[in-house]
Amino acid sequence: MKPVLMCCNVSVDFDGFYALQGADLKVYPHEVRFLIGPNGAGKTTLLDVICGKTRASNGKVLFYSHDITDMPEHKIVRLGISRKFQSPSIFHQLTVWENMELALKQDRGLFAVLQAKMSEVDRDMIITLLQRIELLDYADQKAGSLSHGQKQWLEIGMQLIQFPQLLLLDEPIAGMSAAERERTGELIHEIARDCAVVIVEHDMDFVRRFSKQVTVMHEGKVLCEGTMEDIQQNEKVVEIYLGREEKAC
Ligand SMILES: Nc1ncnc2c1ncn2[C@@H]1O[C@H](COP(=O)(O)OP(=O)(O)OP(=O)(O)O)[C@@H](O)[C@H]1O
């Protein structure tokens, strides 16, 4: 099977400080890949390079056969890579439905989108996605009135409406209740039926519960990959990351 994403020997130089130092990553269709590692390991920087927010100073990023290393962010989005940042960037004064409408027609202005008549197909698509993110009953509510977890789901829904083939999530469960975390884990696996997902996450209980393949990053490189069971046996991973977690408990 061809990988959706290949990062080959990617380095990022921030004025002499190397946040990434030859990072390699392959992600396959329908995969849910967790990226873990200590603070400063380069996880967010790697997501930033993949979505075009940060430029690699060396190495290549391939999305299927496209070399996207030097592509501007908006073109990468159009190719099918969607990035959700830690804090939700939704419009609090608009309803859940209007947020979804806007996400559907991002290239048009707010006024034009809200005035335009929707096609049946678009309407059905929004309904299906709102069902998936469990917000159909909240469609007419202002997004600002949603719980923190629901706001995160709304933003995930707004990413999904563009039908990405790769979704990048940065700590999606931060600040969520236990029930919201559980639902988010299930949602991520549902999403992976249609698109690969790469998730940066620090919550090891969540990673244990919902991961298959985990990539451990350290000092700007990939240290190792495998199932959570595999990497828990890795002495270096325990030393630099998981050991600290146990001590903190
Ligand atoms: N714009 C920047 N300029 C300079 N240094 C940066 C910049 N962005 C990130 N860094 C540094 O690069 C390193 C990697 O940061 P990054 O945020 O990718 O790590 P991370 O693994 O995501 O950490 P965390 O788990 O704390 O979010 C850190 O030392 C960080 O301070």
The ligand as a Gaussian input file, in Angstrom:
#p B3LYP/6-31G(d) Opt

LIG

0 1
 N        9.178000      29.564000      15.887000
 C       10.126000      29.028000      16.646000
 N       11.309000      29.669000      16.836000
 C       12.270000      29.108000      17.595000
 N       12.162000      27.926000      18.224000
 C       11.006000      27.263000      18.084000
 C        9.935000      27.764000      17.293000
 N        8.913000      26.872000      17.327000
 C        9.340000      25.861000      18.114000
 N       10.587000      26.098000      18.569000
 C       11.380000      25.226000      19.426000
 O       11.523000      23.987000      18.740000
 C       11.482000      22.899000      19.674000
 C       10.419000      21.934000      19.245000
 O        9.151000      22.535000      19.517000
 P        7.774000      21.786000      19.260000
 O        6.687000      22.709000      19.677000
 O        7.747000      21.242000      17.893000
 O        7.895000      20.577000      20.299000
 P        6.762000      19.595000      20.774000
 O        7.336000      18.223000      20.732000
 O        5.504000      19.819000      20.032000
 O        6.604000      20.062000      22.288000
 P        5.295000      20.151000      23.208000
 O        4.928000      18.735000      23.521000
 O        5.763000      20.896000      24.405000
 O        4.236000      20.878000      22.451000
 C       11.269000      23.510000      21.050000
 O       12.520000      23.621000      21.697000
 C       10.680000      24.875000      20.743000
 O       11.011000      25.807000      21.744000

